[in-house]
Amino acid sequence: MLLANYLRDNKETVKTRLQKKNFKQIALVDQAIDKDTDRKKIQNQLDDLLSQGNKLAEQIGALMKAGSKEEANTLKIETANLKEKSKDLQLALEAAEIELHDILVQIPNLPHDSVPQGITPAENEVVDTHGDIPKLHDKAMPHWDLCAKYDIIDFELGVKLTGAGFPVYKGKGAKLQRALINFFLDKATEEGYAEVQPPILVNADSGYGTGQLPDKEGQMYYVGLDQYYLIPTAEVPVTNIYRDVIVKAEDFPIKNAAYTPCFRREAGSYGKDVRGLNRLHQFDKVEIVQIQHPEKSYETLEEMRNYVAGLLKQLNLPFRILRLCGGDMSFASALTYDMEVYSAAQEKWLEVSSVSNFESFQANRLKLRYREGANKPALAHTLNGSALALPRIVAAILENNQTPDGIKVPEVLVKYTGFDMIN
């Protein structure tokens, strides 16, 4: 969440940068500034009344000591009136603060200066590519046909049990899934990330803290009876571990990794782009989260980007790295890199990771601060990345490694799967 004072002091710059993000409700900036002005006026009036009340209390005390009880009682009546006015102003102040907050939470984070101009994914900037596109044999299949051939993922059974987008992993398919999770977690641990296993249901405060609410409310599964949300990513519970916390500057970087299932409604998704594992409502993912000093967060972003790229290299998957344009970025992000692997049978790039720096946007919502020496607490920076999301990784592994005799398992996974071929 952006600070009202920052909006006031940088109004035109803020509007220009929000336009880069294709934000359509620019008027909210002026509304926030106006509401903050009202809030300040009420606060000043309340402060004046409290100051008057303190002065009257001193006068009453002096009059009582001097034996001027009648004059003191007169002032007590005036004090009582001030208290009633103060109560009214306190209620008005609380209402103004709520209204201001409700406006501020609708304004997205500002894009970093390096974010390219653009509205659609086609305008994202390719910053790196790695690996060769595999050449498949004549009878190569897309992954959904491979899953049926080798009976490793059953999409129709998932429809029976739940609905479309909830596949059932079977046999070697389930073991491949578990192998990838363990591989990603082990690599994260080697990189210094402390593993946590968070809840997959969160309250609304957690959703607001990381920026999913109110922006993505319609994309999250909601358990109405208990007023909980199924997490769209482990970023939500893991980052919220530090909500209302003041950390020590010497503890930076704070690094966590978590495996969780993730749930996204993906309303409006249909067609060939959602076939098979391309877009699911439930999927597994290992997430990495860092809390970092503001001066080092962009250096950390590059390190996280390179870390994810290293995982893809070890899996021997061809990939490219994109710097997202303003219009394709998330609500809370200041700068995002997407990693895409090439799916040889589908002849298309599939997104498998996003690595983002949120600067202080989430930290302000979370009240996540750090203390450096004797200085006052300041807002930390938060970052997160998928390391990695499994469905499209699995799709690319199945398609790119298929042979007439079966599917080769990447060498780094064999010690986790216990087999080197799916056939």
C-alpha positions, 0 to 999 in steps of 0.5 A: 500500500502506498502512503498518503503523504507520498501520493500528495508529495509526488502526485503527478509522478504517481499518476504517470507511473500508474498509467504505465501499469495500465491502471484505469482508476487514476482518480483514486489518487486525488480521492486519497489525497482529499480524504487525507486532507479531511483526516488531517483537519479532523486530527488538528481539531481533535488535537486542539480540543485535547490541548484546551482540555489539558489547559482547563484541567490545569486551571481547575486544579489551580482554582481548587487549590486557591479555594475558588470552587465555584469558578472551578465548577464552571470550568468543569462544565466547559471541560465536559462539553469539550469531551463530548466534542472530542468524542464526536471528532474521534468518531469522525477521525476513525471514519475518515481513516477507514475511508482513506484506507479503503481508497489506498488499498485499491491503488496498485504499487508503482512500477520500477523505472526499468519496467517496459511500457506495454499492456499485453504479454506480447510486449514483455521484454525478453532479457535472457534465453537458455538451452536448445529447443528439443527435436521430437520423434515423428509420433511425439504427443502433447503431455495430455496424451502422454499422461493417458498413454502411460496412465500417470495423470488422469484428468477425467477422474479429476472431473469426476471427483471435483471438476475440471482443473483438478487432476489425479496424479497416479503411479509414476506421475505421482512419484514424479510430482513428489520428486520435483517437490523434494528436489526444489525444497532441497535446493532451497535449503542448500541456498539458505532458505529456511523451510516452513509448512504454513496453513493453506487457509488464510484469513482476510487480513493475510490476503490484504497484507500481501495485496491479493485482497481486494484486488484478486478476491474473485480469483480466490476460493472462499470458505464462507462459513469460516471466512477463510480463503484457500491460498493462491500461493504460499507467498500469502501465509509465508510473508504474513508470518512477519505481519506486525513484526519489527525485525533486526537489520542484522538479520537480513536477508530473511529467507523462507521456502515452502511447499503448498498446494495452491488454489486459483479459480481462474474465472473465464479460462477456457480453450486450448490454452487451459488443456491438460496441465496448462492451467489448473485450479489446484496445483503444487508449488514451492515458493521462496520469500525474502525480507530484505533491506531496501538498499539491497532488494534489487540485488536480491531480486537478481540473485533470486532470478538466477537461482530459479534459472539454475533450477531450470538448467539442472532440469535441462529445460530450455527457458527464457526470462521476461521482464514484464511490461507495466500492463502485465504486472501484478497489483503489488509488484514493482518489478517482475521477471517471468521464467518460461520453459519451452513445450516442444510438443505444443510448440509454445512457451509456458510460464513456470515462475514469477520472481518479484520485488514488492519494495515496501508496498506489502510491508506497509500493509503488513506493518513489517518494519526493521530497526537499524541501530538507534534509528526509528523502525522503517519499512522493509522490502519483500520479495518472492518467487516460484521455485518452482510451480509444478504443472507446466514443469511436468508438462515440459518434462513429459513432452521434451523428454519423450522417446519412442520407448518412453519418457526419460526422467531428468538425471537430477530427479532419478535419486528422488523417483527411483526410476529413470524412465516412464514407460 
